[in-house]
Amino acid sequence: MVDIIKSQGWNWEIVSDEFADVWKNPAPESFYLLHRWKKQHKKNFLDLGCGLGRHTVLFASNGFDVSAFDISENAIERTSNWVKELGLNVNIKQGDMLNIPFDNESIDCILCMNVISHTDTNGTYKIADELKRVLKAGGECYLTLGSKETWGFKQNWPMVDANTKLRDEQGPEYMIPHFYADYDLIFKIFKDFEIVDIKHIGTYYTKDNKTYESYHWHILIKKK
Ligand SMILES: C[S@@+](CC[C@H](N)C(=O)[O-])C[C@H]1O[C@@H](n2cnc3c(N)ncnc32)[C@H](O)[C@@H]1O
């Protein structure tokens, strides 16, 4: 058995709804995926690492059969409350992406937006196996991974392995593992899938007079 760092969810307790704008509004890519997967007649959607539930609500409001899970109890509680308020029907569970709490070949499409990076290198390979296990043949998964070009990978944070650091910065991700990939590593991790699309997206923001360059891989994979 290979060693994998212990999973640890976000500390959502310190993020109030009032300051959670980013996490309550769907990511731009999710609107494209909604359109793509509707056109493909996909039905069972999994929001892997659902956070506060922005994509769970989007897909459930648009006719998908939605399942969602997160390792954080607070995230599950807040997603459940939101779904209930809107009168939506969603299968929500607490669980760890290293052992996705759903049956083999039960899911048509998966969105993991800024989630899979929260483990180490061995963990990322294990999650790729789990994605393969739960997806139906022809099923798709859209996921993001931190890039080695992002500012975080250049910080002097504690290293877990050659690709993984512990985020030594106060906030909801304090001391949570962050795995960073480069182009070649992506092909190694997802060798069993068809890679439909890869984008390397840069986001710039300024905080306390310092400008950050944050790069993520956006990857669309398909189970063969
Ligand atoms: C950056 S947030 C993104 C939330 C959501 N995907 C979104 O786009 O709004 C990352 C989420 O991944 C969850 N997470 C971290 N490690 C996890 C694990 N091992 N299993 C399941 N969820 C995990 C965190 O608790 C957090 O809610």
The ligand as an SDF file (V2000), in Angstrom:
LIG
                    3D

 27 29  0  0  0  0  0  0  0  0999 V2000
  -11.5950   25.4790   -2.9980 C   0  0  0  0  0  0  0  0  0  0  0  0
  -12.9210   24.6300   -2.2750 S   0  0  0  0  0  0  0  0  0  0  0  0
  -13.9100   24.4090   -3.7630 C   0  0  0  0  0  0  0  0  0  0  0  0
  -15.3450   24.0840   -3.4810 C   0  0  0  0  0  0  0  0  0  0  0  0
  -16.2250   23.8700   -4.7100 C   0  0  0  0  0  0  0  0  0  0  0  0
  -15.7040   22.8350   -5.5730 N   0  0  0  0  0  0  0  0  0  0  0  0
  -16.4160   25.1510   -5.4820 C   0  0  0  0  0  0  0  0  0  0  0  0
  -15.9260   25.2460   -6.6150 O   0  0  0  0  0  0  0  0  0  0  0  0
  -17.0390   26.0570   -4.9490 O   0  0  0  0  0  0  0  0  0  0  0  0
  -12.2290   22.9980   -2.0050 C   0  0  0  0  0  0  0  0  0  0  0  0
  -13.1810   22.0310   -1.3340 C   0  0  0  0  0  0  0  0  0  0  0  0
  -12.6050   20.7170   -1.3560 O   0  0  0  0  0  0  0  0  0  0  0  0
  -12.9030   20.0890   -0.1230 C   0  0  0  0  0  0  0  0  0  0  0  0
  -11.9650   18.9700    0.1070 N   0  0  0  0  0  0  0  0  0  0  0  0
  -10.6420   19.0550    0.4410 C   0  0  0  0  0  0  0  0  0  0  0  0
  -10.1330   17.8130    0.5920 N   0  0  0  0  0  0  0  0  0  0  0  0
  -11.1490   16.9450    0.3470 C   0  0  0  0  0  0  0  0  0  0  0  0
  -11.2460   15.5190    0.3630 C   0  0  0  0  0  0  0  0  0  0  0  0
  -10.1850   14.7370    0.6700 N   0  0  0  0  0  0  0  0  0  0  0  0
  -12.4220   14.9430    0.0440 N   0  0  0  0  0  0  0  0  0  0  0  0
  -13.5130   15.7140   -0.2420 C   0  0  0  0  0  0  0  0  0  0  0  0
  -13.4920   17.0640   -0.2610 N   0  0  0  0  0  0  0  0  0  0  0  0
  -12.3140   17.6840    0.0330 C   0  0  0  0  0  0  0  0  0  0  0  0
  -12.7800   21.2270    0.8780 C   0  0  0  0  0  0  0  0  0  0  0  0
  -13.3730   20.9370    2.1210 O   0  0  0  0  0  0  0  0  0  0  0  0
  -13.4460   22.3780    0.1350 C   0  0  0  0  0  0  0  0  0  0  0  0
  -14.8210   22.4190    0.3670 O   0  0  0  0  0  0  0  0  0  0  0  0
  1  2  1  0
  2  3  1  0
  2 10  1  0
  3  4  1  0
  4  5  1  0
  5  6  1  0
  5  7  1  0
  7  8  2  0
  7  9  1  0
 10 11  1  0
 11 12  1  0
 11 26  1  0
 12 13  1  0
 13 14  1  0
 13 24  1  0
 14 15  1  0
 14 23  1  0
 15 16  2  0
 16 17  1  0
 17 18  1  0
 17 23  2  0
 18 19  1  0
 18 20  2  0
 20 21  1  0
 21 22  2  0
 22 23  1  0
 24 25  1  0
 24 26  1  0
 26 27  1  0
M  CHG  2   2   1   9  -1
M  END
$$$$
